[in-house]
């Protein structure tokens, strides 16, 4: 199995929901959003729940359309859950209050990572008066589970917050997008003589869904009064809906058969503007009417009821707009008569709605707010911010001990310092030991260090209690464990303490004893992510069924290639200290235990043909045994055991080549540091080492536990010219820069932490809306972070 990660942010999936695509402004806004959202940033889906004879909003081919065809909105519940679980959207954007109720009611069945944004399309206080008694209860119970509630005006937002006791930090005011260019083009192209009007006028135009809240019954009553003064007055109503029959009955009873025309649903009403004397909005309540905005852009005179605070505020800024004193037929008739008495024939108003503030006309502050591109940009900002979610700040790195610094411990130290430099709060927790010089170094870098003082390994209950209490008190956002004992402690402690994100890292391709394999198997569902330092480490643990493949990722250790550099002056100085002239200097680094197989190295060293010295940096239980073996092989003057060396960089810079005789490895830090210093290497061909060395190009690989083969490779390296070894070392450094740079490793860990934390936080609705301080790109769907 290959673990391959393409280092680019995936597109966010946006699911736009609407009952259907015909009949009103909310439907048009949904279509405009689905059409206009960037297809480079988003994978856009649009789902309609019910069927409508007027589903005519055009959509581009890039938008995936899902039509449920249910008879009623609630009848699409099962299909909605099935669709959401299949496509796993990052964002659901729902419109219309009854659909919003269904979407929020079903939220527990969505994937944890899915955010829900809802658009409120009307003023709540006005709408509640005409809705069933239980509607306020549904609003209060369900709207608190939305991640963000979108209103079209500040007055509408204030009303929502007051009526439903919803915090204003959960509400965002976003304007409806209006396609200014399309309206202007259609208006310029229209010929007044080809309009739908038959008489001399005045000609009144109303656009909207034929529903009670639109107040067309009030408009018909007002028209009777208008015709007493303007007998030729005509009214054209563009729209369809459930009230059509009742309205036609009403206009027959009022004797308006020759004065009123119902045009049905009209996809683009812009062609109706030609010849219209004014646009009428007769609504009982509205959020922000798209039809009104479009008429304003076209320059039509406007007469409106005070259907919402947002509309009142808008009309007060517009020339050529008349506002009724109240929502009644009489007040609407008075406003119509006042407007018609002042207007000239087909008079238009040059209102400024430029595309941007750099356009030629900057007269209206509403221009940028409602312009299609500007409104879409604000919607995209909201989507991006909602997907980003809160940002993790505190990471705890857990390790068995820092009293001895082998590869895993050195990696933790590098990770801690790098994260702290990047602005993270970092704590390092050791199961045992005092931390020694490492703890002092951490304190100097403003990194907290805690030792649990466990003396009996994981069997020490006091250490468990200390760790659980610390987790409850410090509440780190991310816990990142290294090596088996630390991993098990972190995994099982998660059941007793809050840990939003748990990551643990596999450092060795060895799967250990049956007990270790069993321990990983029974707890493999507890971490959010398991990382392996190399592909071979990942493969070995996956084959042993110790990890869940869905949560396994490869993320290489790193080396600070900017700090680890070739240094000829260091080479000359060390050779002089050792009294070396033409002798070849080998360097080996690593703990003196069985896995490093130093006996094989010493036997190979005894068989090399040319004069050579070996420096071994490391401490461990086999020191005495290896010293005796070196003496028995006659290497007493040619092999130098340095013991533990806290800073070995000068030895890497001084050596002619590195040698590594391990029986197995995860990803050897020594090979990475040697490569960064431009040092060629001879190593055993084991998993981990072969991930670093390209045989014959950046070093030489030999079979493990084979002293003659190792000696032969060492002789080959020593027989190369200095220039050949230098060239091989430079190729090794170039590979380290490209694949094992510590800065890139830190970036990938931060990416991983941010992504997992976002997913964790999304599962805890409701959450306050927060704008992130820093972008954390989302890893792609693949799983190799190397």
C-alpha positions in Angstrom: 0.0 0.0 0.0 1.4 3.4 -1.0 0.9 6.5 1.2 1.0 9.4 -1.2 0.1 13.0 -0.3 -0.2 15.7 -2.9 0.9 19.0 -1.1 -2.0 21.2 -2.2 -5.1 22.3 -0.4 -8.2 20.5 -1.6 -11.3 22.3 -2.7 -13.9 22.9 0.0 -17.2 21.2 -0.7 -20.2 23.5 -0.5 -23.8 22.2 -0.6 -26.4 24.9 -1.3 -29.9 23.8 -0.3 -33.2 25.3 -1.4 -36.7 23.9 -1.5 -36.9 24.5 -5.3 -35.5 26.9 -7.9 -38.7 28.7 -8.9 -40.8 31.5 -7.6 -38.8 34.0 -5.5 -35.8 35.9 -4.4 -34.4 33.2 -2.1 -34.3 30.8 -5.0 -32.5 33.3 -7.2 -30.0 34.0 -4.5 -29.3 30.3 -4.1 -28.8 30.0 -7.9 -26.5 33.1 -8.0 -24.4 31.7 -5.1 -24.1 28.3 -6.7 -23.2 29.9 -10.0 -20.8 32.6 -8.6 -18.8 30.8 -6.0 -15.2 30.2 -7.2 -14.9 26.9 -8.9 -11.2 27.0 -8.2 -11.7 27.1 -4.5 -14.9 25.2 -4.1 -16.6 22.1 -5.3 -20.2 23.3 -5.5 -23.3 21.1 -5.1 -26.9 22.4 -5.2 -29.8 20.3 -4.0 -33.5 21.0 -4.5 -35.9 19.2 -2.1 -39.3 19.6 -3.9 -40.3 19.9 -7.5 -41.6 23.1 -9.0 -43.0 23.8 -12.5 -40.9 26.9 -12.5 -37.5 25.4 -11.7 -35.8 27.5 -14.4 -32.8 29.1 -12.8 -29.8 28.3 -15.1 -26.8 26.7 -13.5 -23.3 26.1 -14.9 -22.1 22.6 -15.7 -19.5 22.8 -12.9 -22.4 22.8 -10.3 -23.5 19.3 -9.3 -27.3 19.4 -9.1 -29.2 16.9 -6.9 -33.0 16.9 -7.3 -34.9 15.0 -4.6 -38.4 15.4 -6.1 -40.1 15.1 -2.7 -43.7 16.2 -2.3 -42.9 18.4 0.7 -39.7 19.6 2.4 -39.9 17.2 5.3 -40.3 14.3 2.8 -36.7 14.8 1.6 -35.2 14.1 5.1 -33.8 10.7 4.3 -32.5 11.7 0.9 -30.8 14.8 2.4 -29.0 12.7 5.1 -27.9 10.2 2.4 -26.6 12.9 0.2 -24.7 14.7 3.0 -23.1 11.5 4.1 -22.1 10.6 0.6 -20.5 13.8 -0.5 -19.4 14.9 3.0 -19.6 18.7 2.4 -17.5 21.1 4.4 -20.4 23.6 4.4 -24.1 23.3 4.1 -25.8 26.6 3.1 -29.5 26.5 3.6 -32.3 29.0 2.8 -36.0 29.3 3.8 -37.0 28.8 7.4 -38.8 25.5 7.0 -35.9 24.0 5.2 -33.5 25.5 7.9 -35.5 23.7 10.5 -35.1 20.3 8.8 -31.4 20.8 8.1 -30.7 21.7 11.8 -32.9 18.9 13.1 -30.9 16.3 11.0 -27.5 17.7 12.0 -26.6 14.8 14.4 -26.6 12.5 11.4 -24.1 14.6 9.3 -20.3 14.0 9.3 -18.6 15.6 12.3 -16.7 18.1 10.0 -19.7 19.5 8.3 -20.6 23.1 9.2 -24.1 24.5 8.8 -24.9 28.1 7.7 -28.5 29.2 7.3 -30.0 32.2 5.6 -32.9 33.9 7.3 -35.1 35.3 4.5 -37.6 37.4 6.5 -37.9 39.5 9.6 -38.7 37.1 12.4 -41.0 39.3 14.4 -43.3 40.0 11.5 -43.2 36.5 10.1 -44.2 34.8 13.4 -47.5 36.6 13.4 -48.7 34.6 10.4 -47.0 31.3 11.2 -48.2 28.3 13.4 -47.9 28.6 17.2 -45.1 26.1 17.4 -42.8 28.0 15.0 -41.2 30.3 17.7 -40.4 27.2 19.7 -38.7 25.6 16.6 -36.7 28.7 16.0 -35.4 28.9 19.5 -34.6 25.1 19.8 -33.0 24.7 16.4 -31.3 27.9 15.4 -28.8 27.7 18.2 -27.3 24.6 16.4 -26.4 26.7 13.3 -22.7 27.7 13.1 -23.8 31.0 11.6 -27.1 32.7 10.8 -27.0 35.0 7.8 -29.3 38.1 7.7 -29.6 40.6 4.8 -29.6 43.8 6.9 -28.6 45.0 10.4 -32.2 45.7 11.3 -33.1 42.2 10.4 -30.2 40.9 12.5 -31.2 43.0 15.5 -34.8 41.7 15.3 -33.6 38.1 15.1 -31.3 38.5 18.1 -34.1 40.1 20.1 -36.9 37.7 19.2 -34.9 34.5 19.6 -32.4 35.5 22.3 -29.5 34.5 20.0 -26.1 36.2 20.6 -25.1 38.7 17.9 -21.8 37.0 17.6 -23.6 34.1 15.9 -25.3 36.4 13.3 -23.6 37.8 10.3 -25.1 40.4 7.9 -24.4 39.6 4.3 -26.1 41.4 1.4 -27.9 39.5 -1.3 -25.8 39.4 -4.6 -27.3 41.4 -7.4 -26.0 40.9 -11.0 -25.7 44.6 -11.9 -24.3 43.9 -15.4 -27.1 41.6 -16.4 -29.8 44.0 -15.2 -28.2 47.0 -17.0 -27.7 45.0 -20.2 -31.2 43.8 -20.3 -32.6 47.2 -19.5 -30.6 48.9 -22.3 -31.7 46.2 -24.8 -35.4 46.4 -23.9 -37.7 48.5 -26.2 -40.5 50.4 -24.4 -42.9 49.8 -27.2 -42.4 46.1 -27.0 -43.3 45.9 -23.3 -46.3 44.1 -21.9 -48.4 47.2 -21.5 -51.5 47.8 -23.6 -52.9 51.2 -22.3 -51.5 54.6 -21.7 -50.9 53.9 -18.1 -49.5 54.6 -15.6 -48.0 51.1 -15.5 -47.4 49.5 -12.1 -45.0 46.5 -11.9 -44.8 44.0 -9.0 -42.6 40.9 -8.8 -42.7 38.2 -6.2 -44.0 34.8 -5.2 -47.8 34.7 -4.9 -47.9 34.1 -1.1 -49.6 35.9 1.8 -46.4 37.6 3.0 -46.0 39.4 -0.3 -49.2 41.5 0.3 -50.5 41.4 -3.3 -54.1 41.4 -1.8 -53.2 44.8 -0.3 -51.9 46.0 -3.7 -55.1 45.0 -5.4 -57.1 47.0 -2.9 -54.8 50.0 -3.3 -55.1 49.8 -7.1 -58.9 50.5 -6.8 -58.0 53.8 -5.1 -55.3 54.6 -7.6 -57.7 54.1 -10.6 -60.1 56.6 -9.2 -57.5 59.3 -10.0 -55.7 57.5 -12.8 -58.5 55.5 -14.6 -56.0 53.9 -17.1 -53.7 52.6 -14.4 -52.5 49.0 -15.1 -50.8 46.5 -12.8 -48.6 43.6 -13.9 -47.8 40.9 -11.3 -44.9 38.6 -12.2 -44.8 35.5 -10.0 -46.4 32.2 -9.2 -47.5 30.6 -6.0 -50.3 29.2 -3.8 -52.3 32.4 -3.6 -52.8 32.8 -7.3 -56.4 31.5 -7.3 -57.4 33.6 -4.3 -55.9 36.7 -5.9 -57.7 36.2 -9.2 -60.9 35.8 -7.3 -60.2 39.0 -5.5 -59.5 41.1 -8.6 -62.7 39.8 -10.2 -64.6 40.9 -7.2 -62.9 44.3 -7.3 -63.7 44.8 -11.0 -60.1 44.9 -12.0 -60.2 42.3 -14.8 -59.0 44.8 -17.4 -56.5 46.5 -15.1 -54.5 43.6 -13.7 -52.5 40.9 -15.5 -50.8 37.9 -13.9 -47.7 37.0 -15.9 -46.8 33.9 -14.0 -43.2 33.1 -13.0 -40.7 35.2 -15.0 -37.1 34.1 -14.9 -35.7 37.5 -15.8 -38.2 40.3 -15.1 -35.8 42.9 -16.5 -37.6 42.9 -19.8 -40.8 44.1 -18.0 -39.1 47.3 -16.9 -39.5 48.9 -20.3 -42.6 51.1 -20.1 -43.2 50.6 -16.4 -44.0 53.7 -14.5 -42.9 52.4 -11.1 -42.1 49.3 -9.2 -44.3 48.3 -6.2 -43.3 46.2 -3.2 -46.4 45.5 -1.1 -44.9 42.9 1.3 -46.1 42.4 4.8 -42.6 41.4 5.9 -39.3 40.9 4.0 -35.7 40.4 4.7 -34.2 42.3 1.7 -36.2 42.0 -1.5 -34.0 41.0 -4.5 -36.8 42.2 -6.8 -36.6 45.7 -5.1 -32.8 45.8 -5.4 -33.0 44.9 -9.1 -35.6 47.5 -9.8 -33.4 50.1 -8.0 -30.4 49.2 -10.1 -32.5 49.6 -13.3 -33.5 53.1 -12.2 -37.2 52.4 -11.7 -39.2 54.6 -9.3 -40.1 52.6 -6.2 -43.1 52.5 -3.9 -42.9 50.2 -0.9 -44.4 49.2 2.3 -42.1 49.4 5.4 -41.8 45.6 5.2 -38.5 45.6 7.3 -36.1 47.9 8.9 -33.5 47.0 6.3 -35.9 48.1 3.4 -36.7 51.3 5.3 -33.0 52.1 5.7 -32.3 51.4 2.1 -35.2 53.5 0.6 -34.2 56.5 2.7 -30.9 56.6 0.8 -32.4 56.3 -2.7 -33.7 59.0 -4.9 -37.1 58.3 -6.5 -38.4 56.1 -3.7 -41.6 56.5 -1.7 -42.4 54.7 1.5 -45.9 54.0 2.8 -46.6 55.1 6.3 -47.7 51.6 7.4 -48.5 48.2 6.0 -52.1 48.7 4.8 -54.0 49.1 1.6 -54.8 52.7 2.4 -51.2 53.7 3.2 -49.9 51.9 0.1 -52.5 53.7 -2.1 -51.5 57.1 -0.6 -47.8 56.4 -1.4 -48.7 55.3 -5.0 -50.8 58.4 -5.6 -48.0 60.7 -4.2 -45.4 59.1 -6.4 -47.5 59.1 -9.6 -48.4 62.7 -9.0 -44.7 63.7 -9.0 -43.3 61.4 -11.7 -42.9 62.3 -15.3 -43.7 59.7 -18.1 -41.3 56.7 -17.8 -39.0 58.7 -15.6 -35.8 56.9 -14.5 -33.2 57.7 -11.8 -29.5 57.3 -12.3 -28.6 55.5 -9.2 -25.0 54.5 -8.7 -24.2 50.8 -8.2 -20.7 50.5 -9.7 -18.8 47.2 -9.6 -16.1 48.5 -7.4 -15.1 51.7 -5.7 -12.6 52.3 -8.4 -15.3 52.4 -11.0 -16.2 55.7 -12.7 -19.3 56.3 -10.4 -18.9 56.1 -6.7 -22.0 57.9 -5.6 -23.7 55.2 -3.6 -22.3 53.3 -0.6 -24.7 50.5 -1.5 -22.8 49.8 -4.7 -20.1 47.6 -3.3 -22.4 46.0 -0.8 -24.9 44.5 -3.3 -22.6 44.2 -6.4 -22.5 40.5 -7.4 -18.7 40.2 -7.1 -18.5 42.0 -3.7 -21.4 40.1 -2.2 -19.9 36.8 -3.4 -16.5 37.7 -1.9 -18.1 38.2 1.5 -19.9 34.9 1.3 -16.6 33.2 0.4 -14.9 34.9 3.4 -17.6 33.5 5.6 -17.3 30.0 4.2 -13.5 30.0 4.5 -13.7 31.3 8.1 -16.3 28.8 9.1 -14.3 26.0 7.6 -11.1 27.2 9.3 -12.8 27.2 12.7 -10.9 27.8 15.9 -7.1 27.5 15.9 -5.1 25.2 18.2 -2.5 27.0 20.4 -1.1 24.5 22.9 0.6 21.2 22.0 1.9 18.6 24.5 4.7 16.3 23.4 4.8 13.1 25.4 8.0 10.9 25.5 9.1 8.1 27.9 12.2 10.1 29.0 14.6 12.8 28.0 17.5 11.7 30.3 19.1 10.0 27.2 18.8 11.6 23.8 18.5 9.0 21.0 16.8 9.6 17.7 13.2 9.9 18.9 14.2 12.1 21.8 16.2 14.4 19.6 13.2 14.6 17.2 11.0 15.7 20.1 13.5 18.4 21.1 13.6 19.7 17.6 9.9 19.6 17.3 9.4 21.4 20.6 11.8 24.2 19.7 10.5 24.6 16.2 6.8 24.8 17.3 7.7 27.3 20.1 9.5 29.5 17.6 6.3 29.3 15.4 4.2 30.8 18.2 2.8 27.6 19.8 2.6 27.1 23.5 4.6 23.9 24.0 4.8 21.4 26.9 7.0 18.4 27.0 5.9 15.6 29.3 8.3 12.7 30.2 7.0 9.6 31.8 10.2 9.2 33.9 13.5 10.8 34.7 14.5 14.4 35.5 15.1 15.5 31.9 18.7 16.4 32.7 20.3 18.9 30.4 17.4 18.6 28.0 15.0 20.0 30.6 17.4 23.0 31.1 17.5 23.6 27.4 13.7 23.5 27.2 13.3 26.0 30.0 15.7 28.3 28.2 13.5 28.1 25.1 10.3 29.0 27.2 9.0 25.4 26.9 7.3 23.8 29.9 8.7 20.4 31.1 6.9 18.0 33.3 8.1 14.6 34.5 5.5 12.2 35.8 8.1 10.4 37.9 6.9 6.9 36.9 9.2 4.3 38.5 7.4 1.1 37.5 6.7 1.9 33.9 3.0 2.0 33.0 2.2 -0.1 36.1 2.7 3.1 38.3 -0.8 4.5 39.0 0.6 7.7 40.4 2.0 8.7 37.1 -1.4 8.0 35.4 -3.1 10.2 37.9 -0.5 13.0 37.6 -1.0 13.0 33.8 -4.8 13.0 33.9 -4.8 15.8 36.4 -2.4 17.8 34.3 -4.5 17.2 31.1 -7.6 18.5 33.0 -5.7 21.5 34.3 -3.6 22.5 31.3 -6.2 21.4 28.6 -3.7 21.2 25.7 -5.4 21.4 22.2 -3.1 18.6 20.8 -1.4 15.7 22.6 1.4 14.2 20.5 3.0 11.0 21.9 6.2 9.4 20.8 7.2 5.7 21.4 5.0 2.9 22.7 4.8 3.6 26.4 4.0 7.3 25.8 1.5 6.4 23.2 -0.4 3.9 25.4 -0.4 6.4 28.3 -1.8 9.2 26.1 -4.4 6.9 24.4 -6.0 5.5 27.5 -5.8 8.7 29.5 -7.9 10.3 26.8 -10.9 8.3 28.2 -10.6 10.2 31.5 -9.5 13.7 30.4 -10.3 16.2 27.6 -8.0 15.7 24.7 -9.4 17.4 21.5 -6.6 15.9 19.2 -4.4 12.9 19.9 -1.5 12.0 17.6 1.2 9.4 18.1 4.3 8.7 16.1 5.9 5.4 15.2 9.7 5.7 15.2 10.8 2.1 14.4 9.9 -0.5 11.9 10.2 -3.1 14.6 6.8 -4.2 15.8 8.2 -5.6 19.0 6.8 -8.3 21.2 3.3 -9.8 21.1 2.4 -7.6 24.1 3.3 -4.5 22.2 1.4 -5.6 19.1 -1.6 -6.4 21.2 -1.4 -3.1 23.1 -1.5 -1.1 19.8 -4.3 -3.3 18.4 -6.7 -2.9 21.2 -6.2 0.9 21.4 -5.8 1.7 17.7 -9.2 3.6 17.5 -8.3 6.1 20.3 -5.8 8.4 18.4 -7.0 10.8 15.7 -3.9 10.2 13.7 -0.9 7.9 13.8 2.2 9.1 12.0 5.2 7.0 10.9 8.6 8.5 10.3 9.1 6.5 7.1 7.1 4.5 4.6 8.7 1.2 5.8 7.7 2.0 9.4 4.1 2.5 8.3 4.1 -0.7 6.2 5.4 -2.9 9.0 2.8 -1.7 11.5 0.0 -1.8 9.1 1.0 -5.4 8.1 0.9 -6.3 11.8 -2.6 -4.8 12.2 -1.3 -2.4 14.8 -2.8 0.7 13.2 -5.9 1.7 11.4 -5.0 2.4 7.8 -7.5 5.3 7.7 -5.6 7.2 10.4 -2.1 6.3 9.3 0.1 8.9 7.7 3.8 9.1 6.8 5.6 12.2 8.1 9.4 12.2 7.9 11.6 13.4 10.7 13.6 16.5 9.7 17.0 18.1 10.1 17.8 21.8 10.3 19.6 21.9 7.0 20.4 25.6 7.5 22.3 24.8 10.7 23.9 21.5 9.7 26.4 22.4 7.0 29.7 21.1 5.7 32.6 22.8 7.5 36.2 22.2 6.3 37.7 24.1 9.2 36.0 21.7 11.7 37.4 18.8 9.7 41.0 20.1 9.8 40.7 21.0 13.5 39.5 17.5 14.6 42.0 15.7 12.5 44.7 17.8 14.2 43.3 17.0 17.6 43.4 13.3 16.9 46.9 13.4 15.4 45.6 12.1 12.0 47.5 12.7 8.8 46.3 10.6 5.8 44.1 8.2 7.9 40.4 7.9 6.9 38.0 9.0 9.7 34.8 7.0 10.1 32.0 8.3 12.4 29.2 6.3 13.9 26.4 7.7 16.1 23.7 5.9 18.1 22.9 4.3 21.4 25.1 1.3 22.3 22.5 -1.4 22.3 21.7 -4.5 20.2 19.6 -2.8 17.5 22.7 -0.8 16.3 24.7 -4.0 15.9 28.1 -2.5 16.7 29.8 -5.9 16.9 29.3 -6.2 13.1 30.8 -2.7 12.6 33.8 -3.6 14.7 34.4 -6.8 12.9 34.1 -4.9 9.5 36.5 -2.2 10.8 39.1 -4.9 11.6 38.9 -6.1 7.9 39.2 -2.7 6.1 42.3 -2.5 4.0 43.4 1.1 4.4 44.5 3.0 7.5 41.4 4.2 9.2 40.0 5.4 12.6 36.5 5.0 13.9 34.8 7.5 16.3 31.6 6.2 18.1 29.3 8.8 19.7 26.8 7.2 22.1 26.2 5.6 25.4 24.4 2.5 26.5 24.5 -0.9 28.2 26.9 -2.5 25.8 29.8 -0.1 26.3 32.0 -2.5 28.3 31.2 -5.4 26.0 32.1 -3.4 22.9 35.3 -2.0 24.4 36.4 -5.5 25.1 35.6 -6.7 21.6 37.5 -3.8 20.1 40.6 -4.8 22.1 40.2 -8.5 21.1 40.1 -7.4 17.4 43.2 -5.3 17.8 41.4 -2.0 17.3 42.3 -0.4 20.6 44.1 2.5 19.0 41.8 2.9 16.0 38.4 3.0 17.7 37.4 5.8 20.1 34.2 5.6 22.2 33.2 9.2 23.1 30.2 8.3 25.2 27.1 10.5 25.1 27.8 13.7 23.0 25.1 16.4 23.4 26.3 18.2 20.3 27.8 16.0 17.7 27.7 18.3 14.7 31.5 19.0 14.7 32.1 15.2 14.5 29.8 14.9 11.4 31.6 17.8 9.9 35.0 16.3 10.7 34.5 12.8 9.4 35.2 11.5 5.9 32.1 9.2 6.0 29.4 7.9 8.3 28.8 4.2 8.9 25.6 2.7 10.3 25.4 -1.0 11.0 21.8 -1.3 12.4 19.7 -4.4 12.3 16.6 -2.2 11.8 15.7 1.5 11.8 12.8 3.8 11.6 14.3 6.9 10.0 17.9 7.3 11.3 18.6 10.8 12.5 22.3 10.2 12.1 21.8 9.6 8.4 19.8 12.8 8.1 22.4 14.9 10.0 25.3 13.3 8.0 23.5 14.1 4.7 22.9 17.8 5.8 26.6 18.1 6.5 27.5 16.7 3.1 28.8 13.5 4.5 28.5 10.3 2.4 27.4 7.2 4.3 27.7 3.4 4.3 24.7 1.8 6.0 22.9 -1.5 6.2 20.1 -2.0 3.8 17.2 -2.0 6.3 13.9 -0.2 6.3 14.4 3.5 7.2 18.0 3.7 6.0 16.9 2.9 2.5 14.4 5.8 2.7 17.4 8.2 3.1 20.2 6.7 1.1 20.0 6.2 -2.7 22.5 3.3 -3.2 25.4 4.4 -5.2 24.2 8.0 -5.5 24.2 9.4 -2.0 25.8 6.5 -0.2 26.2 2.7 -0.1 23.9 0.1 1.2 24.9 -3.4 2.4 23.0 -6.4 3.9 22.6 -6.2 7.7 24.6 -8.5 10.1 27.2 -9.2 7.4 30.7 -8.0 8.5 32.5 -8.9 5.2 29.9 -7.0 3.1 30.1 -4.0 5.4 33.9 -4.1 5.2 33.8 -4.3 1.4 31.6 -1.2 1.2 33.8 0.7 3.6 36.8 -0.2 1.4 34.9 1.0 -1.6 34.2 4.3 0.0 37.8 4.8 1.2 39.1 4.0 -2.3 37.1 6.8 -3.8 38.9 10.1 -4.5 38.2 13.0 -2.1 36.4 14.7 -5.0 34.2 11.7 -5.6 33.2 11.5 -2.0 32.6 15.2 -1.9 30.3 15.0 -4.9 28.4 12.0 -3.3 28.1 14.0 -0.1 26.7 17.1 -1.9 24.1 14.9 -3.6 23.1 13.6 -0.1 22.8 17.1 1.2 20.6 18.1 -1.8 18.3 15.1 -1.0 18.1 16.2 2.6 17.2 19.8 1.6 14.5 18.5 -0.7 12.9 15.8 1.4 14.0 16.1 5.1 14.2 19.8 5.8 13.0 20.5 9.4 11.1 23.6 8.4 9.0 21.6 6.0 8.5 18.9 8.7 7.3 21.5 11.2 4.9 23.0 8.6 3.4 19.5 7.9 2.9 18.9 11.6 1.3 22.2 12.1 -0.9 21.5 9.1 -1.9 18.2 10.6 -2.6 19.6 14.0 -4.7 22.4 12.6 -6.7 20.1 10.3 -7.4 17.6 13.1 -8.4 20.3 15.5 -10.8 21.9 13.0 -12.5 18.5 12.5 -12.6 18.0 16.2 -14.1 21.4 17.0 -16.7 21.1 14.2 -18.2 18.1 15.9 -19.1 20.3 19.0 -22.0 22.4 17.7 -22.9 25.1 18.5 -19.6 27.0 18.3 -19.1 30.7 18.3 -17.9 32.1 15.0 -14.2 33.1 15.1 -11.9 34.4 12.4 -8.6 32.6 12.5 -5.4 34.6 12.9 -3.4 32.3 10.6 -4.4 30.2 7.6 -4.0 26.4 8.1 -4.4 24.7 4.7 -6.3 21.5 4.8 -4.4 18.4 3.9 -5.6 16.7 0.8 -7.5 13.4 1.0 -4.3 11.4 0.7 -2.4 10.2 3.7 1.4 10.6 3.1 2.6 13.9 4.7 6.2 13.4 3.6 
